[in-house]
Amino acid sequence: MDVWRAARMDSVRFVLAIFGWIGVINGDEGLAPWQDDANLYDVQFVGSKCGFAVGDQGIVWQTADGGTTWEPRPVPDAAMLRSASFLTDRMGWVAGTRWQPYTGLAEGVLYSTTDGGQTWELRGQGQLPALVHVRFFSPDEGIVVGRGTAQAGTGIYRTHDGGHTWNPLAGSANAVWQTAVFPNPELGVVAGSDGQLSLIGGDQLLASRLPVMGLRSIRGLSMQGEDQGWFVGDGGLVMTTASGGVVWSTPATPLPDGLRDVCDFRAIDVRQQQVWVAGSPGSVIWHSSDAGQTWGRHRTGQSLPINKLKFVSDQVGFAVGEFGVMLRTTDGGATWQSLRGAERHAAWLALVPEPRGAAMELVTRLTAEDGYRGVIWAASYSTERDDAAIVNEQLAAAVHAARGNTAGVSWQLPLDRPDLLSSGEALMQRWQSRAESRAPSMLVDELVKQLRTYRPAV
């Protein structure tokens, strides 16, 4: 294993790259390698047999046999797809973001199909912000959720003509939404960075009562009917509501305290009293059969992060995530079988102090040209520029454009003063203050977590 280090003496910038010369990309016939193992972010089923999974590089996978085999149905461009909504095995929509070259600006993309993904039509072009969620309730009526901005307002839009035209939900949330759920057309919950969460009632964005989340983002939501709901997020965050999202609290039996330092949850699914939770690392899926009274941990046989869980019955469920991993359970989550990609891992991992230190030429050379799977991980980010969710999105987009695999930003230790990068001593003092004198061990733990998650080893 080679370790490369580069340093700038006038700052605390560094790069640590760890190489293991395995993990070579081999694409399925007819797919580019970067599409074959593109990260997956959503999986939806129509009935028990027909399903669709979407992710980076415009990839859409379709199954007609309950997940045993999957066929590629990519959209016409390399959009970063984040969500899918299908009414039948033929009619559906997929949503995400396209980053414009040169300007670096993000725009929402929404594709529709009426033939199960054989062909795609672009809808609402130029009308939508970067999108994270789509839900259609009928061929005409739908809703999308994206990034709130000065131009986009709340970032939430409705359509009444199948997605050709969109009307914004009034308001000025300017929020970085990352997840949403809609039990019906008039009721929903949206959540995202820094613990932001709001309710949607008709055409209004309503407040919710939440404990202080700090820097943690909410990354996954699930509702059971109009009253019962759950969300998960960074630092082992799990909360539940029995009031339709007005008031939230920890489950009757919280998950172990130690998960805050070692696990960032990204996915949750709920069926009646059953709850399943997963994230990064993806080596364990937590399950409760009694609405959080008790919890069991079930190993998946792989460590790649899980971005989405979907159960089609109490026994049969699916998980999708990084490097295109797909898993299935037929016993309620007690055991998991690999459908695609569970054996995959990184050939290289580069740790940088903050996203601006990421070398995209490294990504292009090692992954796009030489075919080695790779990961860029930033240990911190500057709050002067944006919050962790936006910085993470921008870094992932840059890696995506360079035909890389995945990237991420640690949320625990931000650079919240402009002078910190010029003084290692000031930086460590600030971090020690934030982390109750645990900053050095937290940095080491984060590196160990990424190594164990992506396994860049010979």
The 8 nearest C-alpha neighbors of each residue, nearest first, counted from 0:
[[1, 18, 19, 2, 457, 17, 456, 20],
 [2, 0, 18, 17, 3, 19, 16, 20],
 [1, 3, 17, 16, 4, 0, 15, 18],
 [4, 2, 16, 15, 1, 5, 17, 14],
 [3, 5, 15, 14, 2, 6, 13, 16],
 [4, 6, 14, 13, 3, 7, 15, 12],
 [7, 5, 13, 12, 8, 4, 14, 11],
 [6, 8, 9, 10, 12, 11, 13, 5],
 [7, 9, 10, 6, 11, 12, 13, 421],
 [10, 8, 7, 421, 11, 422, 12, 6],
 [11, 9, 421, 12, 8, 7, 420, 422],
 [10, 12, 423, 420, 13, 421, 7, 422],
 [13, 11, 10, 352, 7, 6, 14, 356],
 [14, 12, 6, 5, 351, 352, 11, 15],
 [13, 15, 351, 5, 4, 350, 16, 349],
 [14, 16, 350, 4, 349, 3, 17, 351],
 [17, 15, 349, 3, 348, 2, 350, 14],
 [18, 16, 2, 348, 347, 1, 349, 15],
 [19, 17, 347, 1, 0, 346, 455, 20],
 [18, 20, 456, 457, 346, 455, 21, 0],
 [21, 19, 346, 457, 18, 22, 456, 371],
 [20, 22, 346, 23, 19, 457, 371, 456],
 [21, 23, 346, 345, 344, 372, 371, 343],
 [22, 24, 371, 21, 370, 372, 25, 346],
 [25, 23, 370, 32, 371, 372, 26, 22],
 [26, 24, 32, 23, 27, 35, 370, 36],
 [25, 27, 32, 35, 31, 30, 28, 24],
 [28, 26, 30, 35, 29, 25, 32, 31],
 [27, 29, 30, 26, 31, 35, 25, 32],
 [28, 30, 27, 31, 26, 71, 35, 32],
 [31, 29, 27, 28, 26, 35, 34, 32],
 [30, 32, 34, 33, 26, 35, 29, 27],
 [33, 31, 26, 35, 34, 25, 24, 30],
 [34, 32, 31, 35, 37, 36, 402, 404],
 [35, 33, 37, 31, 32, 36, 56, 58],
 [34, 36, 32, 26, 33, 37, 30, 27],
 [35, 37, 323, 322, 34, 33, 38, 32],
 [38, 36, 34, 323, 55, 322, 33, 35],
 [37, 39, 321, 322, 323, 54, 55, 320],
 [40, 38, 54, 320, 323, 53, 319, 321],
 [41, 39, 306, 54, 81, 307, 320, 53],
 [40, 42, 82, 307, 52, 53, 39, 81],
 [41, 43, 52, 51, 309, 53, 307, 319],
 [44, 42, 51, 50, 52, 83, 41, 309],
 [45, 43, 50, 49, 46, 51, 47, 42],
 [46, 44, 49, 50, 87, 88, 47, 85],
 [45, 47, 48, 44, 49, 311, 50, 88],
 [46, 48, 65, 311, 49, 45, 44, 50],
 [49, 47, 65, 64, 63, 46, 50, 66],
 [50, 48, 63, 45, 62, 44, 88, 65],
 [49, 51, 44, 62, 43, 61, 45, 48],
 [50, 52, 61, 43, 60, 42, 44, 62],
 [51, 53, 42, 60, 41, 59, 43, 61],
 [54, 52, 59, 41, 39, 58, 80, 40],
 [53, 55, 39, 80, 40, 38, 58, 81],
 [54, 56, 79, 37, 57, 38, 80, 58],
 [57, 55, 77, 78, 58, 34, 79, 37],
 [58, 56, 77, 78, 74, 55, 73, 76],
 [57, 59, 73, 54, 56, 53, 55, 34],
 [58, 60, 53, 73, 72, 52, 71, 57],
 [61, 59, 71, 52, 70, 51, 72, 69],
 [60, 62, 51, 70, 69, 50, 71, 52],
 [63, 61, 69, 50, 66, 49, 64, 68],
 [62, 64, 49, 48, 65, 50, 61, 66],
 [65, 63, 48, 66, 62, 67, 49, 68],
 [64, 66, 48, 67, 47, 63, 49, 62],
 [65, 67, 62, 68, 64, 69, 48, 63],
 [66, 68, 65, 64, 338, 69, 62, 63],
 [69, 67, 66, 62, 64, 70, 63, 338],
 [70, 68, 62, 61, 60, 66, 71, 67],
 [69, 71, 61, 60, 62, 72, 68, 59],
 [72, 70, 60, 59, 73, 61, 69, 58],
 [71, 73, 59, 116, 60, 117, 70, 61],
 [74, 72, 58, 59, 57, 71, 75, 60],
 [73, 75, 57, 76, 119, 58, 72, 59],
 [76, 74, 73, 77, 57, 119, 78, 118],
 [77, 75, 78, 74, 57, 56, 73, 97],
 [78, 76, 56, 57, 79, 55, 75, 74],
 [79, 77, 57, 97, 56, 76, 96, 80],
 [78, 80, 55, 96, 95, 56, 57, 54],
 [81, 79, 95, 54, 94, 55, 78, 53],
 [80, 82, 95, 131, 40, 54, 94, 41],
 [83, 81, 132, 94, 41, 93, 133, 80],
 [84, 82, 93, 92, 133, 94, 41, 85],
 [83, 85, 92, 134, 91, 133, 135, 93],
 [86, 84, 91, 87, 90, 92, 83, 45],
 [85, 87, 90, 91, 84, 45, 88, 137],
 [88, 86, 90, 89, 85, 45, 91, 115],
 [87, 89, 115, 49, 90, 45, 85, 86],
 [115, 90, 88, 114, 113, 87, 91, 112],
 [91, 89, 113, 87, 112, 86, 85, 88],
 [90, 92, 85, 112, 84, 111, 86, 89],
 [91, 93, 111, 84, 110, 83, 85, 112],
 [94, 92, 83, 110, 82, 109, 84, 111],
 [95, 93, 109, 82, 80, 108, 81, 130],
 [94, 96, 80, 130, 81, 108, 79, 131],
 [97, 95, 107, 129, 79, 108, 106, 78],
 [96, 98, 78, 106, 105, 107, 79, 99],
 [99, 97, 105, 104, 103, 106, 100, 96],
 [98, 100, 103, 104, 102, 105, 97, 101],
 [101, 99, 102, 103, 98, 104, 400, 97],
 [100, 102, 103, 99, 104, 98, 105, 400],
 [103, 101, 104, 100, 99, 98, 105, 106],
 [104, 102, 99, 101, 100, 98, 105, 393],
 [105, 103, 99, 102, 98, 106, 100, 101],
 [104, 106, 98, 97, 129, 99, 96, 103],
 [107, 105, 129, 128, 97, 96, 98, 127],
 [106, 108, 129, 128, 96, 127, 130, 95],
 [107, 109, 95, 96, 94, 97, 106, 110],
 [108, 110, 94, 122, 93, 121, 95, 107],
 [109, 111, 121, 120, 93, 92, 122, 119],
 [112, 110, 92, 120, 119, 91, 121, 93],
 [111, 113, 119, 91, 90, 116, 114, 118],
 [112, 114, 90, 89, 115, 91, 111, 116],
 [115, 113, 89, 116, 112, 117, 90, 118],
 [114, 89, 116, 117, 88, 113, 112, 90],
 [115, 117, 118, 72, 112, 114, 119, 89],
 [116, 118, 114, 115, 72, 119, 112, 113],
 [119, 117, 116, 112, 114, 120, 113, 115],
 [118, 120, 112, 111, 110, 74, 116, 121],
 [121, 119, 111, 110, 122, 112, 118, 109],
 [120, 122, 110, 109, 111, 119, 124, 123],
 [123, 121, 163, 109, 124, 162, 110, 120],
 [124, 122, 163, 126, 164, 162, 125, 109],
 [123, 125, 126, 122, 121, 108, 127, 109],
 [126, 124, 127, 123, 106, 107, 128, 108],
 [127, 125, 123, 124, 165, 128, 164, 107],
 [126, 128, 107, 125, 106, 129, 123, 124],
 [129, 127, 107, 106, 145, 130, 146, 151],
 [128, 130, 107, 96, 106, 145, 146, 105],
 [131, 129, 145, 95, 107, 144, 96, 132],
 [130, 132, 81, 145, 95, 144, 177, 82],
 [133, 131, 82, 144, 143, 130, 179, 94],
 [132, 134, 143, 82, 142, 94, 84, 83],
 [135, 133, 84, 142, 141, 143, 136, 132],
 [136, 134, 141, 137, 140, 84, 142, 133],
 [135, 137, 140, 141, 134, 184, 138, 86],
 [136, 138, 140, 139, 135, 141, 86, 161],
 [137, 139, 161, 140, 136, 135, 86, 160],
 [140, 138, 161, 160, 159, 137, 141, 158],
 [139, 141, 159, 137, 158, 136, 135, 161],
 [142, 140, 135, 158, 134, 157, 136, 139],
 [141, 143, 157, 134, 156, 133, 158, 135],
 [144, 142, 133, 156, 132, 155, 134, 157],
 [145, 143, 155, 132, 130, 154, 131, 133],
 [146, 144, 130, 154, 129, 131, 128, 155],
 [145, 147, 154, 175, 129, 176, 128, 148],
 [146, 148, 154, 173, 153, 174, 152, 151],
 [149, 147, 173, 151, 150, 152, 146, 154],
 [148, 150, 152, 151, 173, 147, 171, 153],
 [149, 151, 148, 152, 147, 128, 154, 153],
 [150, 152, 148, 154, 147, 149, 153, 128],
 [153, 151, 171, 147, 148, 154, 149, 150],
 [152, 154, 147, 172, 171, 155, 170, 173],
 [155, 153, 147, 145, 146, 151, 152, 144],
 [156, 154, 144, 153, 168, 167, 143, 145],
 [157, 155, 167, 166, 143, 168, 142, 165],
 [158, 156, 142, 166, 165, 141, 167, 143],
 [159, 157, 165, 141, 162, 140, 160, 164],
 [158, 160, 140, 139, 161, 141, 157, 162],
 [161, 159, 139, 162, 158, 163, 140, 164],
 [160, 162, 139, 138, 163, 159, 140, 158],
 [163, 161, 158, 164, 160, 122, 123, 165],
 [162, 164, 123, 122, 161, 160, 165, 158],
 [163, 165, 162, 123, 158, 160, 166, 126],
 [166, 164, 158, 157, 156, 167, 162, 163],
 [165, 167, 157, 156, 158, 168, 164, 155],
 [168, 166, 156, 155, 169, 157, 165, 154],
 [167, 169, 155, 156, 202, 153, 170, 166],
 [170, 168, 167, 153, 203, 152, 202, 171],
 [171, 169, 153, 152, 172, 168, 204, 203],
 [170, 172, 152, 153, 173, 169, 149, 147],
 [171, 173, 153, 174, 170, 152, 147, 148],
 [174, 172, 147, 148, 171, 153, 152, 149],
 [175, 173, 147, 172, 176, 146, 153, 148],
 [174, 176, 146, 191, 192, 147, 177, 173],
 [175, 177, 191, 190, 174, 146, 178, 145],
 [178, 176, 191, 218, 131, 190, 175, 192],
 [177, 179, 190, 219, 218, 176, 189, 191],
 [180, 178, 189, 188, 220, 190, 132, 181],
 [179, 181, 188, 187, 220, 221, 182, 189],
 [180, 182, 187, 183, 186, 188, 184, 179],
 [183, 181, 225, 224, 186, 187, 180, 222],
 [182, 184, 181, 186, 185, 187, 136, 225],
 [185, 183, 186, 181, 136, 182, 141, 187],
 [186, 184, 201, 183, 200, 187, 199, 202],
 [187, 185, 200, 199, 183, 184, 181, 182],
 [186, 188, 181, 199, 180, 198, 182, 189],
 [187, 189, 198, 180, 179, 199, 197, 181],
 [190, 188, 179, 197, 196, 178, 198, 176],
 [191, 189, 196, 176, 195, 178, 217, 177],
 [190, 192, 176, 177, 217, 195, 216, 175],
 [191, 193, 216, 194, 175, 195, 388, 217],
 [194, 192, 214, 216, 215, 195, 213, 212],
 [193, 195, 212, 216, 192, 217, 215, 191],
 [194, 196, 191, 190, 193, 192, 197, 217],
 [197, 195, 190, 189, 194, 191, 207, 198],
 [198, 196, 206, 189, 205, 207, 188, 190],
 [199, 197, 188, 205, 204, 187, 206, 189],
 [200, 198, 187, 204, 186, 203, 188, 205],
 [199, 201, 186, 203, 185, 202, 198, 204],
 [200, 202, 185, 203, 199, 186, 184, 204],
 [201, 203, 168, 200, 204, 199, 169, 185],
 [204, 202, 200, 201, 199, 205, 169, 168],
 [203, 205, 199, 198, 197, 200, 202, 206],
 [206, 204, 198, 197, 199, 203, 207, 200],
 [205, 207, 197, 198, 208, 204, 245, 196],
 [206, 208, 245, 197, 209, 246, 244, 198],
 [209, 207, 246, 245, 247, 206, 210, 244],
 [208, 210, 247, 207, 211, 246, 248, 212],
 [209, 211, 212, 208, 247, 248, 194, 213],
 [212, 210, 213, 209, 194, 193, 214, 215],
 [213, 211, 194, 215, 210, 214, 193, 216],
 [212, 214, 215, 211, 193, 194, 216, 210],
 [215, 213, 193, 212, 216, 410, 411, 194],
 [214, 216, 233, 193, 213, 212, 194, 217],
 [217, 215, 192, 193, 194, 191, 232, 233],
 [216, 218, 232, 191, 194, 231, 190, 219],
 [219, 217, 232, 265, 178, 177, 231, 216],
 [218, 220, 266, 231, 265, 230, 178, 267],
 [221, 219, 230, 229, 179, 180, 178, 267],
 [220, 222, 229, 228, 268, 269, 180, 267],
 [223, 221, 228, 227, 224, 229, 182, 180],
 [222, 224, 227, 228, 225, 269, 271, 270],
 [223, 225, 226, 222, 182, 227, 228, 243],
 [224, 226, 243, 182, 227, 223, 222, 186],
 [227, 243, 225, 242, 241, 224, 228, 223],
 [228, 226, 241, 223, 240, 222, 243, 224],
 [227, 229, 222, 240, 239, 221, 223, 226],
 [230, 228, 239, 221, 238, 220, 240, 222],
 [229, 231, 220, 219, 238, 237, 239, 221],
 [232, 230, 237, 236, 219, 264, 217, 218],
 [233, 231, 217, 236, 264, 218, 216, 265],
 [234, 232, 263, 215, 216, 235, 264, 236],
 [233, 235, 259, 263, 236, 262, 260, 232],
 [236, 234, 259, 258, 263, 262, 233, 264],
 [235, 237, 232, 231, 234, 233, 264, 238],
 [236, 238, 231, 230, 235, 249, 232, 239],
 [239, 237, 249, 248, 230, 229, 250, 247],
 [238, 240, 229, 247, 248, 228, 249, 250],
 [241, 239, 247, 228, 244, 242, 227, 246],
 [240, 242, 227, 226, 243, 228, 239, 244],
 [243, 241, 226, 244, 245, 240, 246, 227],
 [242, 244, 226, 225, 245, 241, 227, 240],
 [243, 245, 242, 240, 246, 247, 207, 198],
 [244, 246, 207, 242, 243, 208, 247, 240],
 [247, 245, 208, 244, 240, 242, 207, 209],
 [248, 246, 240, 239, 209, 238, 244, 208],
 [249, 247, 238, 239, 250, 240, 246, 209],
 [248, 250, 238, 239, 253, 237, 251, 247],
 [251, 249, 252, 253, 291, 238, 239, 248],
 [250, 252, 292, 291, 253, 249, 290, 293],
 [251, 253, 292, 250, 291, 293, 254, 249],
 [254, 252, 250, 249, 251, 255, 291, 237],
 [253, 255, 256, 252, 294, 258, 235, 237],
 [256, 254, 257, 258, 253, 259, 235, 252],
 [257, 255, 258, 259, 254, 253, 235, 260],
 [256, 258, 259, 255, 260, 261, 235, 254],
 [257, 259, 235, 261, 262, 260, 256, 255],
 [260, 258, 234, 235, 257, 261, 262, 256],
 [261, 259, 258, 257, 234, 262, 235, 441],
 [260, 262, 258, 259, 448, 257, 263, 234],
 [263, 261, 258, 235, 279, 234, 259, 260],
 [264, 262, 233, 234, 279, 235, 278, 232],
 [263, 265, 278, 232, 277, 233, 231, 235],
 [266, 264, 278, 218, 219, 306, 232, 277],
 [267, 265, 307, 219, 277, 306, 308, 276],
 [268, 266, 276, 275, 219, 308, 221, 220],
 [267, 269, 275, 221, 308, 274, 309, 276],
 [268, 270, 274, 273, 221, 271, 275, 223],
 [271, 269, 273, 272, 274, 223, 268, 313],
 [270, 272, 273, 269, 223, 290, 274, 289],
 [273, 271, 290, 289, 288, 270, 274, 269],
 [272, 274, 288, 270, 287, 271, 269, 290],
 [273, 275, 269, 287, 286, 268, 290, 288],
 [274, 276, 286, 268, 267, 285, 269, 287],
 [277, 275, 267, 285, 284, 266, 286, 274],
 [278, 276, 284, 266, 264, 305, 265, 281],
 [279, 277, 264, 265, 305, 281, 304, 263],
 [280, 278, 304, 281, 263, 262, 264, 305],
 [279, 281, 304, 452, 302, 282, 278, 303],
 [282, 280, 304, 302, 279, 303, 305, 278],
 [281, 283, 302, 301, 299, 280, 298, 300],
 [284, 282, 298, 297, 281, 299, 296, 285],
 [285, 283, 277, 297, 276, 296, 298, 286],
 [284, 286, 296, 276, 275, 295, 297, 283],
 [287, 285, 275, 295, 294, 274, 296, 276],
 [286, 288, 294, 274, 291, 289, 273, 293],
 [287, 289, 273, 272, 290, 274, 286, 293],
 [288, 290, 272, 292, 287, 291, 273, 293],
 [291, 289, 272, 292, 273, 287, 288, 274],
 [290, 292, 250, 293, 287, 289, 251, 252],
 [291, 293, 252, 251, 289, 290, 294, 250],
 [292, 294, 291, 287, 252, 289, 295, 288],
 [295, 293, 287, 286, 291, 285, 296, 292],
 [294, 296, 286, 285, 287, 297, 293, 284],
 [295, 297, 285, 284, 283, 286, 298, 294],
 [298, 296, 284, 283, 333, 285, 299, 295],
 [297, 299, 283, 282, 300, 284, 296, 334],
 [298, 300, 335, 282, 301, 283, 297, 334],
 [301, 299, 298, 282, 302, 335, 341, 336],
 [300, 302, 282, 299, 341, 303, 281, 342],
 [301, 303, 282, 281, 452, 280, 304, 453],
 [302, 304, 281, 452, 321, 280, 301, 453],
 [305, 303, 279, 281, 280, 278, 321, 320],
 [304, 306, 320, 278, 281, 319, 307, 277],
 [307, 305, 320, 40, 265, 266, 319, 278],
 [308, 306, 266, 41, 319, 318, 40, 305],
 [309, 307, 318, 317, 266, 268, 267, 310],
 [308, 310, 317, 316, 268, 311, 318, 42],
 [311, 316, 309, 312, 315, 317, 308, 313],
 [310, 312, 316, 315, 47, 309, 44, 313],
 [313, 311, 315, 314, 310, 316, 270, 47],
 [314, 312, 331, 315, 310, 270, 311, 273],
 [313, 315, 331, 330, 329, 312, 316, 328],
 [316, 314, 329, 312, 328, 310, 311, 331],
 [315, 317, 310, 328, 309, 327, 311, 314],
 [318, 316, 327, 309, 326, 308, 310, 328],
 [317, 319, 308, 326, 307, 325, 327, 305],
 [320, 318, 325, 324, 307, 305, 39, 306],
 [319, 321, 305, 306, 39, 324, 304, 323],
 [320, 322, 38, 323, 304, 303, 324, 39],
 [323, 321, 36, 38, 37, 324, 320, 340],
 [324, 322, 36, 38, 37, 321, 39, 320],
 [323, 325, 340, 320, 339, 341, 319, 322],
 [326, 324, 319, 339, 338, 318, 337, 323],
 [325, 327, 337, 318, 338, 336, 317, 335],
 [328, 326, 317, 336, 335, 316, 318, 337],
 [327, 329, 335, 316, 332, 315, 330, 334],
 [328, 330, 315, 314, 331, 316, 327, 332],
 [331, 329, 314, 332, 328, 333, 315, 334],
 [332, 330, 314, 313, 333, 329, 315, 328],
 [331, 333, 328, 334, 330, 335, 297, 329],
 [332, 334, 297, 331, 330, 335, 328, 298],
 [335, 333, 332, 328, 330, 297, 299, 336],
 [336, 334, 328, 299, 327, 326, 332, 337],
 [337, 335, 327, 326, 328, 338, 334, 299],
 [336, 338, 326, 339, 341, 325, 327, 335],
 [337, 339, 325, 326, 336, 67, 327, 340],
 [340, 338, 325, 324, 337, 341, 323, 326],
 [339, 341, 324, 343, 342, 323, 325, 322],
 [340, 342, 324, 343, 301, 337, 339, 325],
 [343, 341, 340, 344, 301, 339, 337, 324],
 [344, 342, 340, 341, 22, 322, 345, 324],
 [345, 343, 453, 22, 454, 455, 342, 346],
 [344, 346, 372, 455, 373, 347, 453, 22],
 [345, 347, 22, 19, 455, 372, 21, 20],
 [348, 346, 18, 373, 345, 455, 17, 19],
 [347, 349, 374, 17, 16, 373, 375, 455],
 [350, 348, 16, 375, 15, 374, 376, 351],
 [349, 351, 376, 15, 14, 377, 375, 16],
 [350, 352, 14, 377, 353, 356, 13, 357],
 [351, 353, 378, 377, 379, 12, 13, 356],
 [354, 352, 377, 379, 380, 351, 355, 356],
 [355, 353, 356, 357, 377, 394, 380, 351],
 [356, 354, 357, 353, 358, 352, 351, 394],
 [355, 357, 354, 353, 351, 358, 352, 12],
 [358, 356, 354, 355, 359, 351, 375, 353],
 [359, 357, 360, 361, 356, 362, 355, 375],
 [360, 358, 362, 361, 357, 363, 401, 398],
 [361, 359, 363, 362, 358, 364, 401, 365],
 [362, 360, 359, 364, 358, 363, 365, 366],
 [361, 363, 359, 360, 365, 366, 364, 403],
 [364, 362, 367, 360, 401, 361, 366, 365],
 [365, 363, 368, 361, 362, 366, 367, 360],
 [364, 366, 369, 362, 371, 363, 361, 368],
 [367, 365, 370, 371, 369, 362, 363, 368],
 [366, 368, 363, 402, 370, 364, 369, 365],
 [369, 367, 364, 366, 370, 365, 363, 371],
 [370, 368, 365, 366, 371, 367, 364, 363],
 [369, 371, 366, 24, 23, 367, 368, 365],
 [372, 370, 366, 23, 346, 365, 369, 24],
 [373, 371, 345, 346, 366, 22, 23, 404],
 [372, 374, 347, 345, 348, 404, 346, 371],
 [373, 375, 348, 405, 406, 349, 404, 376],
 [376, 374, 406, 349, 348, 350, 407, 405],
 [375, 377, 350, 407, 406, 408, 349, 351],
 [378, 376, 408, 353, 351, 352, 379, 354],
 [377, 379, 352, 409, 353, 408, 351, 376],
 [380, 378, 353, 413, 377, 409, 412, 352],
 [381, 379, 353, 413, 414, 382, 354, 387],
 [380, 382, 414, 383, 384, 415, 413, 385],
 [381, 383, 415, 385, 384, 386, 414, 380],
 [384, 382, 381, 385, 415, 417, 416, 414],
 [383, 385, 382, 381, 386, 390, 380, 389],
 [386, 384, 382, 383, 389, 390, 387, 381],
 [385, 387, 388, 382, 389, 390, 384, 192],
 [386, 388, 390, 389, 391, 410, 385, 380],
 [387, 389, 391, 390, 386, 192, 392, 175],
 [390, 388, 392, 391, 387, 386, 393, 385],
 [391, 389, 393, 387, 392, 388, 394, 385],
 [390, 392, 388, 394, 389, 408, 393, 407],
 [393, 391, 389, 395, 390, 394, 396, 388],
 [394, 392, 396, 390, 395, 391, 389, 397],
 [395, 393, 397, 391, 396, 392, 390, 398],
 [394, 396, 406, 392, 398, 393, 397, 399],
 [397, 395, 399, 393, 394, 398, 392, 400],
 [398, 396, 400, 394, 399, 395, 393, 401],
 [397, 399, 403, 401, 395, 396, 400, 394],
 [398, 400, 396, 402, 403, 397, 401, 395],
 [401, 399, 397, 402, 398, 396, 403, 98],
 [400, 402, 398, 363, 399, 403, 362, 397],
 [403, 401, 399, 367, 400, 33, 398, 363],
 [404, 402, 398, 399, 401, 362, 366, 405],
 [405, 403, 373, 372, 374, 37, 399, 402],
 [404, 406, 374, 403, 395, 375, 398, 373],
 [407, 405, 375, 395, 374, 376, 394, 398],
 [406, 408, 376, 391, 377, 375, 409, 395],
 [407, 409, 377, 391, 376, 378, 410, 379],
 [410, 408, 378, 379, 411, 377, 407, 412],
 [409, 411, 412, 387, 408, 214, 413, 379],
 [410, 412, 409, 413, 214, 379, 215, 434],
 [413, 411, 379, 410, 430, 414, 409, 433],
 [414, 412, 379, 380, 415, 381, 411, 382],
 [415, 413, 381, 380, 416, 382, 379, 419],
 [414, 416, 382, 413, 381, 383, 417, 419],
 [415, 417, 418, 414, 419, 383, 382, 381],
 [416, 418, 419, 415, 420, 383, 414, 381],
 [419, 417, 416, 421, 420, 422, 425, 426],
 [418, 420, 426, 421, 422, 417, 416, 425],
 [421, 419, 422, 418, 10, 11, 423, 426],
 [422, 420, 10, 419, 418, 9, 423, 11],
 [423, 421, 425, 424, 419, 420, 426, 10],
 [422, 424, 426, 425, 11, 427, 421, 420],
 [423, 425, 427, 422, 426, 428, 419, 429],
 [426, 424, 428, 422, 427, 423, 419, 429],
 [425, 427, 419, 423, 429, 424, 428, 422],
 [426, 428, 430, 424, 429, 425, 431, 423],
 [427, 429, 431, 425, 426, 430, 424, 432],
 [430, 428, 432, 426, 427, 431, 425, 433],
 [429, 431, 433, 427, 432, 428, 438, 434],
 [432, 430, 436, 434, 428, 438, 433, 429],
 [431, 433, 429, 430, 435, 434, 436, 428],
 [434, 432, 430, 431, 435, 429, 412, 436],
 [433, 435, 431, 437, 436, 438, 432, 430],
 [434, 436, 437, 432, 431, 433, 438, 430],
 [437, 435, 431, 434, 438, 432, 433, 430],
 [436, 438, 434, 435, 440, 439, 441, 431],
 [437, 439, 441, 431, 434, 440, 430, 436],
 [440, 438, 442, 441, 437, 443, 431, 436],
 [439, 441, 443, 442, 437, 438, 444, 445],
 [440, 442, 444, 438, 439, 443, 437, 445],
 [443, 441, 445, 439, 444, 440, 438, 446],
 [442, 444, 440, 446, 445, 441, 447, 439],
 [443, 445, 441, 447, 442, 446, 440, 448],
 [446, 444, 448, 442, 443, 447, 441, 449],
 [445, 447, 443, 449, 448, 444, 450, 442],
 [446, 448, 444, 450, 445, 449, 451, 443],
 [449, 447, 445, 451, 446, 450, 452, 444],
 [448, 450, 452, 446, 451, 447, 453, 445],
 [451, 449, 447, 454, 448, 452, 453, 446],
 [450, 452, 448, 454, 449, 453, 447, 302],
 [451, 453, 449, 302, 280, 450, 303, 454],
 [452, 454, 344, 345, 450, 451, 455, 449],
 [455, 453, 450, 451, 456, 344, 452, 345],
 [456, 454, 345, 346, 19, 347, 453, 18],
 [457, 455, 19, 454, 18, 346, 0, 20],
 [456, 19, 20, 21, 0, 455, 18, 346]]
